[in-house]
Amino acid sequence: MAKFVLAGKSDCPYYAKAELLADLLQKILPDFRIHKICLHPSDWKSWLEHICSSKGWKHEKCPIVWRELIDRGGKGMLLGGFNDFLEHVQGYYGVSSDMGTDLMMKIASENLRTTELCAEEEEHRRDLLKPFNIWICSALNPSCCTLIPLLFSTGLFRNVPTISLHLLDMDGTEESLLALKMDVEDLALSQLHEVTISCDLSQVFLAADLIIFLDDGPPTHGGREGLSSEELLLTKVAERYRLYGQLMEDSAHPGVRAVVAGRVCVNLKCSLLIENASSITPAHIVAVATQLEGEAKAQLAEKLAVRSPDITDVIVWGNISGTFHVDLQKAKVFRHKGAICGPAGFSRPVLEMVHDRKWLKDDFPTLVASRHSAIALRIKKPAAISASRSIVSVLHAWYNSPSPQEIFSLGVVSTGLFGVPVGLVFSVPVSICHGTWSVRSDITIDSELKSKLDVAINELMVEKDTADGIRKNDPVT
């Protein structure tokens, strides 16, 4: 049996002519077999050099044809280019080719397009198989233990075959992170590709697709005697999140998304990341205020005798971890048992349903502001379940497109809307659609709300000015 290999550039008309001639021979001769290698023009030169070097041949033109001698124990016999192949076929089989130039060019064009489509499909296949890299910073935070199962069990990343989970904690020990890694692996999650841990910065955020920032451990003095606890905290946040931003800039995927959550300097952390990861789209770095939304919904639900999920579109303005304001101008209540009811999906404005205006003005803000500390006081640690759920709710909307009418509260970099200074990270109402958030334009800012926003703006600007005054090259504590 004659076994031949025909290789060439996909846009080469002589390869096209040799290909059709070989197909004809394979069809009419029972003992003739041809193996074709059609390469993209950009890959041809390096491939030809490699194949000739490995076989000890000298050949520079397209195509190249050789006869395989494997069944005889040989490494192959070079025939040469198109003319050599044509001469061999005429001499041995009495067959020639009368293909015209126009047809040769047409087939070469089709070959090139087919090669390009195959390359695109292969690249897409590799992208599908490539793990989605999630990094969790401060992974020893109690919230992480409830967050990880939610990331894998809510259909959050439904279009991602596998996920690589990377756990980082600069305040923790390798032993503690290893225990967490083992605990995650014991979940036997089908979507989980691997779990890695890190206490250093050598490979941090490498190829990261998503980074979740949780609250760090408390700061230590680290040789900074005389500083107040607030100054120590701001120093640690400023130094660490400048560093995180630089690491994102250097190592993360260009389209990386980052979510900052917690109760400590959340807006400031988000701002520092944006400033120090200058090539990453600022809209891809956000701070989560949905835990505050949940706490507000819980108080309203108790007042109206409904479930918390029956309250929607609560807005949280301002400093997520400081002075914030809960705005109910768009809030709705569903399934309320009142004198007026309607079909499924019927809702009423919350402000029309809460008749106790004194409670709404005086008690409600205090109850929301103190709910987190009340939980922490009882269980002797921060509320982890609601914190994790708030992160997942934002991620679910960001990656899976909720109703465009649904309102979320996110800390985002300001473009000057609502009187918030440009560049300041401020919690505002947004809608999320097809992976992109946009600030709501249908919000009324009256004088009372404006004065409350101003308080939060001033607080954040002071915090930001203090952080900007901290030297960037101080060691991280």
Secondary structure as UniProt FT lines:
FT   STRAND          2..9
FT   TURN            10..11
FT   HELIX           13..28
FT   TURN            30..31
FT   STRAND          32..39
FT   HELIX           41..55
FT   STRAND          64..67
FT   HELIX           70..72
FT   STRAND          77..80
FT   HELIX           82..93
FT   HELIX           101..129
FT   STRAND          132..137
FT   TURN            139..140
FT   HELIX           142..153
FT   TURN            156..159
FT   STRAND          163..168
FT   TURN            170..171
FT   HELIX           174..185
FT   TURN            186..187
FT   TURN            190..191
FT   STRAND          192..198
FT   TURN            202..207
FT   STRAND          210..213
FT   TURN            222..223
FT   TURN            225..226
FT   HELIX           229..251
FT   TURN            254..255
FT   STRAND          257..260
FT   HELIX           266..276
FT   TURN            278..279
FT   HELIX           282..284
FT   STRAND          285..288
FT   HELIX           290..304
FT   HELIX           308..310
FT   STRAND          311..312
FT   STRAND          315..318
FT   TURN            320..321
FT   STRAND          324..327
FT   TURN            329..330
FT   STRAND          332..334
FT   TURN            344..345
FT   STRAND          347..349
FT   HELIX           350..353
FT   HELIX           357..358
FT   HELIX           359..363
FT   HELIX           364..379
FT   HELIX           385..400
FT   TURN            404..405
FT   STRAND          408..413
FT   HELIX           417..419
FT   TURN            422..423
FT   STRAND          425..433
FT   TURN            434..435
FT   STRAND          436..439
FT   HELIX           447..468
FT   TURN            472..473
//
